[in-house]
Amino acid sequence: MAIILALVSSVLWGIADFAGGTASRALPALVVVLTSQTAGLIAVTVAATVTGAWTDAAGYIPWAAGAGLVGAAGLVTFYHALAVGTMGVVSPIAALGVVVPVAAGLATGHLPSAVVAVGFVLAIAGVVAASGPERSAGRSLTPVLLAIIAAICFGGALLFIARGAAFSPVMTMVGMRVASVSALACLFLVRRLRGSRSAIDARGGPAPRPSGASRRLRLDPRLWVIVLVAGLFDVSANLTFGLASTAGALTIVAVLGSVYPAVTVLLARVVHRELLTRMQQIGVTVAVVGVALIAGWS
């Protein structure tokens, strides 16, 4: 069950990242993350009420707060990277954050078998391979650096989610969203009060005066639907990962939950017509083989 839940979380994260990255090409990353996180907070609050999770033990609180803060920082950075870089490259780099929970799992004695260890190596190597074209194509390194920062934040968030889920998966999500929305709202208000619209522009630098087409796009209801999809799928992925971490070894769950770039890459290829280089294709294939080894021998 843990393997299935971890893979489901990967699919949900892949869709959420694609939706968030797409929205961030038309809206500031901070606005996208704040709106999507608020939608997630509403959804998980309803879930907590329906399941009666409000009475669960409070041990989740510090872990949820930590996950919310570092997760929010990671999302803002990640969506910015997706907006200015290639989705098929940025997403795999950000997935390298899996190293954090895997290292924590190994430190606590969750040692994998030889076959599963090979699967770990292949899955992570596949993700690394997908980042090669961006580094060698003479493009700006900004998206890569932002993705690396996001990876560190995401890795910490995954570890905190797993720790909090041991007390209450649902309430960990509630606490996580309360922390992230609070921090993001404060940041948004501070920047608004400073009157620096360019500071929250996802592309950085002075924000150009939007054209008529741009203003229409920003007001397009379909754009906000995409933002809501990002928020709802992200919180669903977090919850599913939390449940998976309580049902299986963190080392295995974390790696399986980190293959979401394959979903993002495929969606970017189909919807945005982003071309995959041979190296990226090899990377995705290697990652899938790694996942198969982990799933088959765990």
SERO-4910 file (N, C-alpha, C, O; in steps of 0.05 Angstrom, whole numbers):
BEGIN
 pado doro    nc1    nc2    nc3   cac1   cac2   cac3    cc1    cc2    cc3    oc1    oc2    oc3
  Met    A     17    -24      0      0      0      0     17     25      0     10     45    -13
  Ala    A     40     24     15     57     48     16     68     55    -11     70     78    -19
  Ile    A     75     34    -27     86     39    -54     65     52    -72     71     71    -86
  Ile    A     40     42    -70     19     53    -87     13     82    -79     11     99    -97
  Leu    A     12     88    -53      7    115    -44     29    134    -53     24    156    -60
  Ala    A     54    124    -51     77    141    -59     76    148    -88     81    170    -96
  Leu    A     69    128   -105     67    133   -134     44    151   -140     46    168   -158
  Val    A     22    148   -126     -1    166   -130      7    195   -123      0    214   -137
  Ser    A     22    198   -102     31    225    -94     49    237   -116     48    261   -121
  Ser    A     65    220   -129     82    230   -151     65    240   -174     71    262   -185
  Val    A     44    225   -181     27    234   -203     13    261   -196     12    279   -212
  Leu    A      3    262   -171    -10    287   -162      9    310   -162      2    332   -171
  Trp    A     33    306   -152     53    328   -152     60    336   -180     64    360   -186
  Gly    A     63    317   -198     70    323   -226     49    341   -239     56    360   -253
  Ile    A     24    335   -234      2    352   -245      2    379   -232     -1    399   -245
  Ala    A      5    380   -205      5    405   -191     28    423   -200     24    447   -204
  Asp    A     52    412   -204     75    427   -213     70    439   -241     77    461   -247
  Phe    A     59    422   -258     53    432   -285     33    455   -285     37    475   -298
  Ala    A     12    452   -269     -8    473   -267      4    498   -255     -1    520   -265
  Gly    A     19    495   -233     31    518   -220     51    532   -238     52    557   -239
  Gly    A     67    517   -252     87    529   -270     73    543   -294     83    564   -302
  Thr    A     52    531   -304     37    544   -326     25    571   -317     27    591   -331
  Ala    A     13    571   -293      0    595   -283     22    616   -277     16    640   -281
  Ser    A     45    608   -269     67    627   -262     78    641   -287     94    660   -284
  Arg    A     71    631   -310     80    645   -334     63    669   -341     70    685   -358
  Ala    A     40    671   -327     22    694   -331     18    710   -306      9    733   -308
  Leu    A     23    699   -283     19    712   -257     45    710   -241     61    692   -245
  Pro    A     49    729   -222     73    728   -205     72    702   -189     51    693   -180
  Ala    A     95    690   -185     97    664   -171     85    666   -143     72    647   -134
  Leu    A     90    688   -129     80    691   -102     50    691   -101     38    679    -83
  Val    A     37    704   -121      8    704   -122     -3    676   -128    -22    668   -115
  Val    A     11    661   -145      2    634   -152      4    616   -127    -15    601   -121
  Val    A     27    618   -113     30    600    -90     11    608    -67     -1    590    -55
  Leu    A      8    634    -62    -10    642    -40    -39    633    -46    -53    623    -28
  Thr    A    -48    637    -71    -75    629    -78    -79    599    -77    -99    589    -66
  Ser    A    -60    584    -88    -62    555    -88    -61    543    -60    -75    524    -54
  Gln    A    -43    555    -44    -41    545    -16    -66    551      0    -74    535     17
  Thr    A    -79    573     -5   -104    580      8   -126    560      0   -141    551     17
  Ala    A   -127    553    -25   -146    533    -35   -141    507    -21   -160    493    -13
  Gly    A   -116    499    -18   -109    475     -5   -116    475     25   -125    455     36
  Leu    A   -113    498     38   -120    501     66   -150    497     70   -159    483     88
  Ile    A   -166    508     52   -195    505     54   -203    476     51   -219    465     66
  Ala    A   -191    463     31   -197    435     25   -190    417     48   -206    399     56
  Val    A   -166    420     59   -157    402     81   -171    408    107   -174    391    124
  Thr    A   -181    433    111   -197    440    134   -223    425    134   -233    415    154
  Val    A   -235    424    110   -260    408    107   -255    379    112   -271    366    126
  Ala    A   -232    368    102   -225    340    106   -222    334    136   -230    313    146
  Ala    A   -209    352    150   -204    349    179   -231    348    194   -234    333    214
  Thr    A   -249    365    186   -275    367    199   -291    341    194   -304    331    212
  Val    A   -291    332    169   -306    308    162   -295    283    176   -311    266    185
  Thr    A   -269    281    178   -256    257    190   -253    260    221   -245    240    234
  Gly    A   -259    283    232   -256    286    261   -227    287    270   -221    280    293
  Ala    A   -209    296    252   -181    296    258   -173    318    278   -150    317    288
  Trp    A   -191    336    284   -184    358    302   -176    349    330   -163    363    345
  Thr    A   -185    325    337   -180    314    364   -154    298    365   -147    287    386
  Asp    A   -139    296    343   -114    280    343    -93    293    361    -95    316    368
  Ala    A    -73    277    368    -51    286    385    -37    310    372    -35    311    347
  Ala    A    -28    329    388    -17    354    378     13    352    371     26    373    366
  Gly    A     24    328    372     53    326    366     61    334    338     84    338    333
  Tyr    A     42    336    321     47    343    293     54    373    289     66    380    269
  Ile    A     47    390    308     48    419    305     76    429    296     77    443    275
  Pro    A     98    424    310    123    435    301    132    425    274    144    439    258
  Trp    A    126    399    268    133    388    242    116    401    220    127    407    198
  Ala    A     91    405    225     73    417    205     82    446    200     82    455    177
  Ala    A     89    461    221     98    488    217    123    489    200    126    506    182
  Gly    A    142    472    207    167    471    191    162    464    162    173    476    144
  Ala    A    145    444    158    138    436    130    125    459    115    131    463     92
  Gly    A    107    473    128     94    495    115    112    517    107    110    528     85
  Leu    A    131    524    124    149    547    119    169    540     97    172    555     78
  Val    A    183    517    100    203    510     79    189    502     53    200    507     31
  Gly    A    165    490     55    150    482     31    141    507     16    143    507     -9
  Ala    A    132    527     29    123    552     16    147    565      2    145    574    -21
  Ala    A    170    566     16    194    578      4    202    563    -21    210    574    -41
  Gly    A    200    536    -19    207    519    -42    188    524    -65    197    525    -88
  Leu    A    162    526    -60    143    530    -82    147    556    -96    146    557   -121
  Val    A    151    578    -81    155    604    -94    179    603   -112    179    612   -135
  Thr    A    201    592   -101    226    590   -117    222    571   -141    231    577   -163
  Phe    A    208    549   -137    204    529   -158    186    540   -180    193    537   -203
  Tyr    A    164    553   -173    146    564   -194    160    586   -209    156    589   -233
  His    A    177    602   -196    193    622   -210    211    608   -230    213    617   -253
  Ala    A    224    587   -222    242    572   -240    227    561   -263    237    561   -286
  Leu    A    203    550   -258    187    538   -280    178    560   -300    176    555   -323
  Ala    A    174    584   -289    164    606   -306    186    616   -325    180    624   -348
  Val    A    211    616   -316    233    627   -332    250    605   -345    267    612   -362
  Gly    A    246    580   -338    263    559   -349    246    538   -364    222    543   -369
  Thr    A    258    516   -370    245    494   -384    234    474   -363    249    464   -346
  Met    A    208    469   -364    195    452   -344    208    424   -343    212    413   -322
  Gly    A    215    414   -367    226    388   -368    254    385   -356    264    363   -352
  Val    A    266    408   -349    293    408   -337    291    417   -308    303    405   -290
  Val    A    275    438   -302    273    449   -275    261    428   -256    270    424   -234
  Ser    A    239    415   -265    225    396   -248    243    373   -238    243    366   -214
  Pro    A    258    360   -256    276    338   -247    297    348   -227    304    333   -208
  Ile    A    308    372   -231    328    382   -212    316    385   -184    328    377   -164
  Ala    A    292    397   -183    279    401   -158    273    375   -143    272    374   -119
  Ala    A    269    354   -159    264    328   -146    287    316   -131    284    297   -116
  Leu    A    311    328   -135    335    317   -121    333    322    -91    349    312    -76
  Gly    A    313    337    -83    309    341    -54    304    315    -40    304    314    -15
  Val    A    298    294    -55    293    268    -43    317    258    -27    313    241     -9
  Val    A    340    268    -33    364    260    -18    361    265     12    371    250     28
  Val    A    347    287     19    344    294     48    329    273     63    340    262     83
  Pro    A    304    265     56    290    245     71    303    217     68    302    201     87
  Val    A    315    211     45    329    186     42    352    184     62    356    163     75
  Ala    A    368    205     64    390    205     83    380    201    112    392    187    128
  Ala    A    358    215    118    347    212    145    337    184    150    341    173    172
  Gly    A    325    171    130    316    144    133    339    125    137    337    107    153
  Leu    A    360    128    122    384    111    124    397    115    152    406     96    164
  Ala    A    396    139    162    409    145    188    394    131    211    405    126    232
  Thr    A    368    126    206    352    113    227    351     83    224    336     69    238
  Gly    A    367     72    205    369     43    203    352     30    182    351      5    180
  His    A    338     46    165    322     34    144    339     28    119    339     43    100
  Leu    A    354      6    120    372     -1     99    358    -17     78    345    -37     84
  Pro    A    360    -10     52    347    -24     30    363    -49     22    386    -51     28
  Ser    A    350    -67      7    364    -90     -4    381    -80    -27    380    -57    -35
  Ala    A    398    -98    -37    417    -91    -59    401    -82    -84    409    -62    -96
  Val    A    380    -96    -91    365    -89   -115    351    -62   -112    351    -46   -130
  Val    A    339    -58    -88    326    -33    -83    346    -10    -83    340     12    -92
  Ala    A    370    -15    -73    391      5    -72    399     13   -101    403     37   -107
  Val    A    400     -7   -119    405     -1   -147    383     16   -158    387     34   -174
  Gly    A    358      9   -151    335     25   -159    338     54   -150    331     73   -166
  Phe    A    347     58   -126    351     86   -116    370    101   -134    365    123   -143
  Val    A    393     88   -140    413    101   -156    403    108   -184    407    130   -194
  Leu    A    389     89   -196    378     94   -223    357    116   -223    357    133   -240
  Ala    A    340    116   -203    319    136   -202    331    164   -199    322    183   -213
  Ile    A    350    167   -181    362    193   -177    380    200   -200    381    224   -208
  Ala    A    394    181   -212    411    186   -235    395    196   -259    403    213   -274
  Gly    A    371    184   -262    353    192   -284    345    221   -281    343    236   -301
  Val    A    340    229   -256    333    257   -251    356    276   -258    352    297   -270
  Val    A    380    268   -250    404    284   -255    409    287   -285    415    308   -295
  Ala    A    405    265   -300    410    265   -328    392    285   -343    400    297   -362
  Ala    A    368    289   -333    349    307   -346    358    336   -343    348    353   -358
  Ser    A    376    342   -325    385    370   -321    409    377   -338    416    400   -340
  Gly    A    421    357   -351    444    362   -367    441    382   -390    458    400   -393
  Pro    A    419    380   -406    416    399   -429    415    428   -420    426    445   -434
  Glu    A    403    434   -398    401    462   -389    428    474   -382    434    497   -387
  Arg    A    445    457   -371    471    467   -362    490    470   -386    508    487   -385
  Ser    A    485    455   -408    504    455   -430    494    471   -454    509    473   -474
  Ala    A    470    482   -452    459    496   -476    466    525   -477    455    540   -494
  Gly    A    483    535   -459    490    563   -459    469    581   -449    470    606   -454
  Arg    A    449    571   -435    428    587   -424    435    597   -396    455    589   -385
  Ser    A    418    615   -387    422    626   -360    421    603   -339    404    585   -342
  Leu    A    438    605   -319    437    585   -298    417    591   -277    413    576   -258
  Thr    A    403    614   -279    384    622   -259    363    600   -253    359    594   -230
  Pro    A    350    589   -274    330    568   -268    341    544   -254    328    532   -236
  Val    A    366    537   -261    379    514   -248    385    520   -218    379    503   -201
  Leu    A    395    544   -213    401    551   -185    376    553   -168    375    544   -145
  Leu    A    355    564   -180    329    566   -166    318    538   -160    307    533   -139
  Ala    A    321    520   -180    312    492   -176    327    478   -154    315    462   -139
  Ile    A    353    483   -152    369    471   -131    360    481   -103    358    465    -85
  Ile    A    354    507   -101    344    518    -76    317    505    -69    312    497    -46
  Ala    A    300    502    -89    274    490    -85    277    461    -76    262    451    -59
  Ala    A    297    447    -88    302    419    -80    308    416    -51    298    398    -37
  Ile    A    325    434    -41    332    433    -12    308    438      5    303    424     25
  Cys    A    291    457     -3    267    463     12    247    440     11    236    432     32
  Phe    A    244    428    -12    225    406    -15    234    382      1    218    368     13
  Gly    A    260    377      1    271    354     16    265    357     46    257    338     59
  Gly    A    269    381     56    262    387     84    233    384     90    225    373    110
  Ala    A    216    393     71    187    391     75    178    362     75    161    355     92
  Leu    A    189    346     58    182    317     58    189    304     84    173    288     95
  Leu    A    212    310     95    220    299    120    201    308    143    193    292    159
  Phe    A    194    333    143    176    344    164    148    332    161    136    325    182
  Ile    A    139    328    137    113    316    132    112    288    144     93    280    157
  Ala    A    133    273    138    134    245    148    134    244    178    121    227    190
  Arg    A    149    262    191    150    263    220    122    271    231    113    259    251
  Gly    A    110    291    220     84    300    230     62    280    225     44    276    241
  Ala    A     64    266    202     43    246    195     42    223    215     21    210    217
  Ala    A     64    218    229     64    197    249     44    203    271     35    185    285
  Phe    A     38    228    275     18    236    296    -10    239    283    -29    229    294
  Ser    A    -11    253    260    -36    257    246    -32    268    218    -24    291    215
  Pro    A    -36    251    198    -31    260    170    -48    284    162    -38    303    151
  Val    A    -74    283    169    -92    304    161    -85    330    175    -84    351    163
  Met    A    -81    329    202    -75    354    217    -48    365    210    -43    389    212
  Thr    A    -30    348    201     -4    357    192     -8    375    167      5    396    164
  Met    A    -27    367    150    -33    383    126    -46    409    134    -40    430    122
  Val    A    -64    408    154    -77    433    163    -56    452    174    -55    476    166
  Gly    A    -39    442    192    -18    459    204      1    470    183     10    493    184
  Met    A      8    453    164     26    460    142     15    483    126     29    502    120
  Arg    A    -10    481    119    -23    502    103    -27    528    119    -25    550    108
  Val    A    -34    525    144    -37    549    161    -10    564    162    -10    589    159
  Ala    A     12    550    166     38    563    167     46    575    140     56    598    140
  Ser    A     42    561    118     50    571     92     33    595     84     44    615     74
  Val    A      7    593     88    -11    616     80     -5    640     97     -4    663     87
  Ser    A      0    637    123      6    659    140     32    673    131     33    698    129
  Ala    A     53    657    126     78    669    118     76    682     91     87    704     87
  Leu    A     63    670     72     60    681     45     43    706     46     49    725     32
  Ala    A     22    706     62      5    730     63     20    754     75     17    776     65
  Cys    A     36    749     95     53    770    107     72    781     86     76    805     84
  Leu    A     85    763     72    104    771     52     91    788     30    101    808     21
  Phe    A     67    778     22     52    792      1     45    820     10     48    840     -5
  Leu    A     35    823     35     26    849     45     50    868     48     48    892     42
  Val    A     73    858     57     97    874     60    105    885     33    111    909     30
  Arg    A    105    868     13    113    877    -14     93    897    -26    101    915    -40
  Arg    A     68    892    -20     48    911    -30     51    938    -17     48    959    -30
  Leu    A     56    938      9     59    963     24     83    979     14     84   1003     14
  Arg    A    104    964      6    128    978     -5    123    988    -33    139   1004    -44
  Gly    A    100    981    -44     93    990    -71    112    980    -93    114    993   -114
  Ser    A    125    957    -88    143    947   -107    131    923   -121    135    900   -114
  Arg    A    116    929   -142    103    907   -157    124    890   -171    121    866   -174
  Ser    A    146    902   -179    167    887   -192    179    866   -174    190    846   -184
  Ala    A    178    870   -148    190    851   -129    176    825   -128    187    805   -120
  Ile    A    150    825   -137    135    800   -136    130    789   -164    116    769   -168
  Asp    A    142    803   -184    139    793   -211    156    767   -214    179    767   -208
  Ala    A    143    746   -224    157    720   -226    181    721   -244    198    703   -241
  Arg    A    184    740   -261    206    741   -279    229    758   -269    250    758   -281
  Gly    A    224    772   -248    245    789   -237    249    814   -253    241    816   -276
  Gly    A    262    835   -241    268    859   -255    243    877   -256    222    868   -246
  Pro    A    244    900   -268    221    918   -270    198    905   -284    202    893   -306
  Ala    A    175    907   -273    152    895   -286    141    913   -308    135    936   -302
  Pro    A    139    903   -333    129    919   -354    100    924   -351     85    909   -339
  Arg    A     91    947   -363     62    953   -363     48    932   -379     54    929   -403
  Pro    A     29    917   -368     15    896   -382      0    906   -406    -13    927   -405
  Ser    A      1    892   -428    -14    899   -452    -43    891   -447    -50    878   -427
  Gly    A    -60    898   -467    -88    891   -464    -92    861   -464   -108    851   -448
  Ala    A    -76    847   -480    -78    818   -481    -69    806   -454    -81    787   -445
  Ser    A    -48    818   -443    -38    808   -417    -59    812   -395    -63    794   -379
  Arg    A    -72    835   -395    -92    841   -374   -115    821   -377   -126    812   -357
  Arg    A   -123    816   -401   -145    797   -405   -137    769   -396   -153    755   -384
  Leu    A   -112    762   -401   -102    735   -392   -103    733   -362   -111    713   -351
  Arg    A    -94    755   -348    -93    754   -319   -120    753   -307   -123    743   -285
  Leu    A   -141    762   -322   -168    761   -311   -183    737   -321   -206    733   -314
  Asp    A   -171    721   -338   -184    698   -350   -190    678   -328   -172    668   -314
  Pro    A   -216    671   -324   -223    652   -303   -209    625   -306   -204    611   -286
  Arg    A   -203    617   -331   -189    592   -335   -162    592   -322   -152    571   -313
  Leu    A   -149    615   -321   -123    617   -308   -125    611   -278   -108    597   -267
  Trp    A   -146    621   -265   -149    617   -237   -158    588   -231   -152    578   -210
  Val    A   -171    575   -250   -178    547   -247   -152    531   -246   -149    512   -231
  Ile    A   -133    538   -263   -107    525   -263    -93    528   -236    -81    509   -226
  Val    A    -95    552   -225    -83    557   -199    -96    540   -178    -82    528   -161
  Leu    A   -122    538   -179   -137    521   -159   -129    491   -162   -126    477   -143
  Val    A   -126    483   -187   -117    455   -192    -90    450   -179    -86    430   -167
  Ala    A    -72    469   -182    -45    467   -170    -48    464   -140    -34    447   -128
  Gly    A    -65    480   -127    -67    479    -98    -80    453    -88    -71    441    -69
  Leu    A   -101    445   -102   -116    421    -93    -99    395    -97    -99    377    -81
  Phe    A    -86    394   -120    -70    370   -126    -45    370   -108    -35    348   -100
  Asp    A    -34    393   -102    -10    394    -85    -17    385    -56     -2    368    -45
  Val    A    -38    394    -45    -45    386    -18    -53    356    -17    -48    342      2
  Ser    A    -66    347    -39    -73    318    -41    -47    301    -42    -46    280    -30
  Ala    A    -27    311    -57     -2    297    -59     12    296    -32     23    275    -24
  Asn    A     12    319    -18     25    320      9     12    300     28     25    286     43
  Leu    A    -15    300     28    -30    282     46    -24    252     39    -20    236     56
  Thr    A    -25    246     13    -19    219      4      9    210     11     13    187     20
  Phe    A     28    228      8     55    222     16     57    217     46     71    199     55
  Gly    A     43    234     62     43    231     91     32    203     99     43    190    116
  Leu    A     11    195     86     -1    169     91     19    147     83     21    127     98
  Ala    A     32    150     61     51    130     51     74    127     71     84    105     76
  Ser    A     83    150     82    106    149    101     99    135    127    117    125    141
  Thr    A     73    133    133     66    119    158     62     89    152     60     73    171
  Ala    A     60     82    127     55     54    120     80     39    110     80     15    107
  Gly    A    102     54    104    126     41     94    151     56    102    150     77    115
  Ala    A    174     46     94    200     58    100    203     85     86    196     87     62
  Leu    A    212    105    100    215    132     88    234    132     65    230    147     45
  Thr    A    255    115     65    274    115     43    260    107     17    266    119     -4
  Ile    A    243     87     18    229     77     -6    207     97    -14    205    104    -38
  Val    A    191    105      5    169    123     -1    179    149    -13    168    160    -32
  Ala    A    201    160     -3    212    186    -12    221    184    -41    216    202    -57
  Val    A    235    162    -48    245    159    -75    222    156    -95    221    169   -116
  Leu    A    202    139    -88    179    135   -106    163    161   -108    151    166   -129
  Gly    A    162    176    -87    147    201    -88    161    223   -103    149    244   -108
  Ser    A    186    218   -111    202    239   -124    203    236   -154    217    251   -168
  Val    A    189    217   -165    190    213   -194    169    230   -209    164    226   -233
  Tyr    A    157    249   -195    137    266   -207    146    282   -231    130    289   -248
  Pro    A    173    288   -234    181    302   -258    173    289   -284    169    302   -304
  Ala    A    171    262   -284    163    248   -308    136    257   -317    131    260   -341
  Val    A    118    261   -298     91    271   -305     92    299   -315     79    306   -335
  Thr    A    107    316   -301    109    344   -310    122    347   -337    112    362   -354
  Val    A    142    331   -342    156    331   -368    137    323   -391    136    336   -412
  Leu    A    121    302   -386    103    292   -407     81    312   -412     73    317   -435
  Leu    A     70    325   -391     49    345   -394     60    369   -409     47    381   -426
  Ala    A     85    377   -403     97    400   -416    102    394   -446     99    411   -463
  Arg    A    108    369   -451    112    360   -479     86    361   -495     85    370   -518
  Val    A     64    352   -483     39    350   -496     25    377   -499     16    385   -520
  Val    A     25    393   -477     10    418   -476     27    441   -487     17    456   -504
  His    A     52    444   -478     68    467   -486     87    460   -509    102    478   -518
  Arg    A     87    436   -518    104    427   -540    133    430   -534    149    436   -552
  Glu    A    141    427   -509    169    428   -502    182    403   -512    174    381   -507
  Leu    A    204    407   -527    218    384   -539    237    372   -518    251    386   -504
  Leu    A    237    345   -517    255    331   -500    280    323   -515    278    311   -537
  Thr    A    304    329   -504    328    320   -517    332    291   -512    318    278   -496
  Arg    A    351    279   -526    356    251   -522    364    245   -493    357    225   -482
  Met    A    380    263   -482    389    259   -454    365    259   -435    364    243   -416
  Gln    A    346    277   -439    322    278   -422    306    252   -425    296    242   -405
  Gln    A    303    243   -450    289    218   -454    302    195   -440    289    178   -428
  Ile    A    329    194   -442    343    173   -428    339    175   -397    335    155   -383
  Gly    A    340    200   -388    337    205   -359    311    195   -349    309    182   -328
  Val    A    289    201   -363    262    193   -355    261    162   -355    249    150   -337
  Thr    A    272    150   -376    271    121   -378    286    107   -355    276     88   -343
  Val    A    310    118   -349    326    107   -327    311    109   -301    311     91   -284
  Ala    A    298    132   -297    283    137   -272    260    117   -269    255    106   -248
  Val    A    246    111   -291    224     92   -291    234     64   -284    221     50   -269
  Val    A    257     57   -295    269     31   -289    276     29   -259    271      9   -246
  Gly    A    287     51   -249    293     51   -221    268     48   -203    269     33   -183
  Val    A    247     61   -211    222     58   -196    211     30   -197    202     19   -177
  Ala    A    214     17   -220    204    -10   -223    220    -29   -205    208    -47   -193
  Leu    A    246    -25   -203    262    -42   -185    254    -38   -156    252    -57   -140
  Ile    A    250    -13   -148    242     -7   -121    215    -19   -114    211    -32    -93
  Ala    A    196    -16   -133    169    -26   -128    168    -56   -129    153    -69   -114
  Gly    A    184    -69   -146    183    -97   -149    197   -113   -127    190   -136   -122
  Trp    A    217   -101   -114    233   -115    -94    230   -104    -66    246   -111    -48
  Ser    A    210    -87    -62    206    -76    -35    185    -91    -20    178    -85      3
***
